[in-house]
Amino acid sequence: MAWLIPTILTLFVCLFGCEGAPVITCHNGELVQTHCVCPDNMICTGSHCSIAIRKDPKEGESSKVSGYHVTGAHACTDCSCHDKSPHKAPVVKLQEAPPFQLFIGIKTGTPEQYQKRRIEWRNSKCRELYEAAGWKYKFFVGHPQSEGHILWHHNQGGFDTPEERKSEKYLLEEQEKFGDIEFLPFRDQYMDISNKLLNILRFGYFHTSARYIMEHDDEYCMNVPVIKEIIATFEAKKANYTTKERPQYELYAGNYMWRGQEYDSMKGVEGLVAPYFSGWGSFLSRDLVKTIVETDAPHSMLYGLYGTVADDANTGKWVHYAQQKHHIKVDFVSKPMCIETKNIPPGSEQHQFIPWN
């Protein structure tokens, strides 16, 4: 937080709607989300409290916040901009989004059979079970890619293939109907599966206030009582473990744990071995995710140096790196928690899968 020293932080009560250019807001005392900014001669008002960042008195200096330069501006959430002369905003304690227990990113794909899986998942009782537990979920999918579509040519006037455009059409219609898909800005192919997982973790950390962040495949539903028991047990252990000298104790849990040396394909490019959980489903505590996607972000993204293609094996290597570099104690918990969607009772809402034309 050393970058905050040259800044003056003032907290404001906000009243109305939102407009303005993107900037950063905060969660857990850190600036993490993009919202809006007002010009120098304006102040922000909106439905949430906001934070103002003013430049250092030295000419030309500014605060650098997560890649944004903010000079003489008021950054705020849900804001409208108003002439500041008639207003004097009182200083208040920042109101953060209330945390919830678990965010779930469901890995899925772009072809027709994956839409069928998503419909089957929505038709099951799984969604209702997640909502009853107070959990939130999204499906994560990249940009469609046809087999054989070569992407490394400089083809300025090129187009997506007819098959890709067909997938895009049905994906767009599906999102407009259900609103539960997060689209990722890269091609949806297996060689990028670790990027998909990283983006699930990033979304869970930067765009939600969840205390735990999970990933699982789209043909599974997680066993809610089992997950809740794992979390309750861990939190009781953490309360007894954490001290000033031992500040960080994190959770990494999943359906089945591999030692990482059972098969050569599990090892990294230079032979790195780390335990990990099967990609069917696993979850991590929030601060461990923060270490992976923020503190160690360059290392995590450049997994080709030490890892493999497999996202689950790479997750174990990210956790291993966090343990070694930051001396974080991690509780590994392996317990069957994945139930195939076909074995989940039907939900109250049923949707028909219509084969693509």
N, C-alpha and C positions, 0 to 999 in steps of 0.2 A: 504493500500500500504506500510505498515511499513516494510514488508519483503524485499522491494527494497533498504532500507537504506544501508545494508552491501554489496550491489552489485554495480558494475560499469556497466552502461548501455551505449552501443555505437551503433549507428545506421549506417547501411551500405547500399550503392547502390549495387544492384545485377543485374546480366547480363544474365545468361544462364538457363539450365534445372534443374532437381531435382534428387537427390539421397541422401542416408544417412539414419541414424536411426531416429525413431520418437522423436519429442520433441514438444515444444509449440511455437505458434506465437501469435499475438495480434490483438485485435479489440477494438476500443474506449479506447485505452490506457491500456487495460488489456490483459494478456496472456491467450488465450482461445482455440487455435486450435492446432492440432498435425500436424507437418510437419517433418523437418529433422535437423540433427545436424552433425557437422564436428568434427574430432579429434582435439587435442590441436595444432598440427602442421599445420593445414589447416585453410583456411577461406572460407566463403560461398559466392557464387555468384548465381544469379538467376534473374527471370523476375520481382520480387517484391523486395521492400526494406525489410530489415530484422533487427532483434535485436540481439545483442550479449550479453551474460551473462557470466561474469567472476567471479571466486570464490574470496571470501574474502582473503586478504593476510595472514590471520591467518591459520596456517597449519591444513588441514583437514576440514575446514569449507566450506560449499557450500550453494548456493541459492536453496531453495525449491520452485518450481513453480507448483502449482496445482497438487501436488502429484509426480512430477518429480524432481529428484536431478540432477542438471547440474553443473559439476565442470570443470572449465577451458575449456569450449566448446563454440562454436558460434552457436546459434540457429537461423535458418532462414527459410523463406518460399521459396518454389520453388527453392531449392538450389542445386548447385553442389559444390564439395569440390576441392580446388586447393591449391597447395603449397603457403603458405602465404608470403614467403620471398620476392618475386618480386612485391607484391601488397601492396598498402597502400590505403585502402578504405576511401573515404572522409565521414565526418559526415554530414548527411542530415536529414531532417524532415521525420518521418515515414509516408509512404503513405498507408492509410487504404482502405479496400474495400468500394466502394461507397454504402451508405445505399439505400434501396428501401422501398417502403411503407409497403408491407404486404407479409408474408409467410403463406401458408395455408397447414396444415396437415389434410389429409382426412382419417378418421377412416374407415377401411374396414376389411374383414375377409378372411379366407383361403378356405372355401368350394366353390363348383362350382357356387352357386348362387351369390356369391360375385364377382367372375370374370365377370359374366354376368352384374352385376351392374357397374363394372368399365368400361367395354366396352361401355355400354349405356352412361355413363358419358363422356367418351372420344368422343363418336359419337355426343354428344350435342355441342352446341356452347359455353358451359361454359369455356372450356380450352382456346378458342380464346378470350373470354371476359376477363379472368384473365390476359392473356398475353398482351392484348391491354392496360390494366390498369397498366402494369409493375409489376404484382404480380407473385409469384412463388408458385408452389404446389408440393406435393408428397403424394402418398398413403402410409399409414403405416399399416403394418401387422406383426403379430408374427409368431412363428413356428407352423405348423399345429398340431392339437391334435384331435384324434378320441374320440368320446364319449365312456367312459368306459376304456380308456387307463390309467392304474394306474401308477403313476410316482414316488411314494415314496419308492418302493422296490429297493434294491441294485442289479440291474440286469446288471452286467458288460458286458455280452455278448449279451445284448438285441438289438432289432432293432425297428425302427419306424414301425407302422402297415402298411399293404398294402394301406389302405385308406390315411394315412398320406404321404406315399411316392408318391402316385398318385397326391395329392395336391402339393407336393414339385415340382414334374416334371412340372406340368402346370404353377405353379408360376414362376419357373425359365425361362421357355419359354416366358412367358408374360413379365418378366423383360428384357430379352434379346431383345424383340421386341420393347418395349415402353420406358424402362429406367426410369420410374417414380415411382418406388416402393422403399420404405425404409423398410428393414427387421429388426425386433426387436428380441433380443436374449432371448426370453421367449415364452412359449406356448401361442397361441392365444385362450384365453378362457375368458368368461365374468368376472370371478372373478379377472382377471388381467387387466380389462379395465382402471383402474386408472393408472396403470403402462404404458399402451399405451399412455394415455394422457400426463403423465409426460414426456415420451420420445419425444412426438411431441413438447412440450414446450422446452425441452432441445435441440432438434435439431434446432428449430427455433432460439434459443438464441446463442448456441455455434457454429452453422455451417452456419448461415446466418447473414446478416447485417440488416435484416428487422426491421423497427421501430415498427411494430405491428405483433403479432403472433396469428393465428386463427386456430381453429379446427372445422371440421364439418363432419357429416355422409356422406357416399358415395352415398346416394340417393338424395342429395341436391346440388344445386348451389347457391352461395351467390349473392344477389342483389348488383351489383357493385356500382351503383349510391348511394344507401342507405349507404353502407359502407363508401364511400368517403365523404358523407355529415356528417356522425357521426365523422369521423376523423377530418375533417376541423373545425367543431364546437368545438370539444374538444381542438384542438391545439390553436384556438383563445382564449378559456377560460383559457388554461394553460398559455399562454403568459401574461395574465392579473393577474393570480393568483400567479405564482411562484416568490418568492423573496428569499433573503438570509435567512430570518427567516423561510420561507415556501418553502424549496427547491424541494419537491417531490409531484407531482400531477399526478395521473395515471388514466388509462382508463380500465374499464371492461364492455364490451358490448355484447349483445346477442339477440337472437330472441324472447325469452319470459323469464321474470324473475319470479322466485318463491321466496316467503319469507323464505322458508325452514322449515315451520312449518305446512304446509297444510296436510301432511301425516306423520305418524310416520316413514316411510321408509326413509324420507329425513333427519331425525335427526341422529347425530353421536351416537356411541356406548354408550356414557355417556350422551346423550341428547343434545349435542351441536347443536345449530341452527344458520344457516348463510344463507343469500340470495344468490341465484345462478341463472345462466341461463340454460335453457333446453339444453341438449346435442346435439340437432339438429345442433347447431352452435353458437359459441361465440368467442370473441377475446380479447386480453389484450395488453396493451402497453409494450414495450420492457423492461423497467426498473422494471415493476411489475413482469414480467416473470423472470427477473434476481433474484429478491427477492425470488421467489418461488423455482427456480431450483438451485440457487447457495447459496445465503445468508442463506436461510432457508431450504436447501436441506435435511438434516437429518429429520427435522420435516415433510417435504412434503412426503418423501418416507415412513415414518413410520405412515401412515395415519390410520392404524388399531387401533391405540391408542385412536383416537378421532373421526374418520370418519365413512364411510360406504363403501359399495362396489361400489356405483355409482360414476362415474368419474365427472359428472357435479356437483353433490352435494359436492364432495370433493374439486373441484375447488373453490367453494364459501368459503369453510372452510380455504383453503390456503390464499385466499385474505383477509378473516377476520383476520387471524393470522398476516398477514403482517400489516394490519391496526393497530391492537392492540399493536404489539411488536415494530414496527418502526414508529408509528404515521404518516403513509402515508395516504394522502387524496386520495380517489378513487372515480371517477365519474362513477356511474352505469347508463348505457344507455340501455333501452329496446326498441327495434323497430323491427317489422317484417322484416326479411332479408333473410330468407331461401325460396328458390323456388325448388319444386320437379323437378328433372332432366327431367322427362317425359314431363314437361311443358316448357322446354327450346327448342328453334328451333334447328334443326340439324346443325352441323358444316360442314366445307368444306371437312373434312376427315371422311370417314366412314369405320368402321372395323366390320368384321363379327364375331359374337360369335359362336364358334364351340363347341357343347356339348361334355363333356368329355366322353371318352370311358370306 
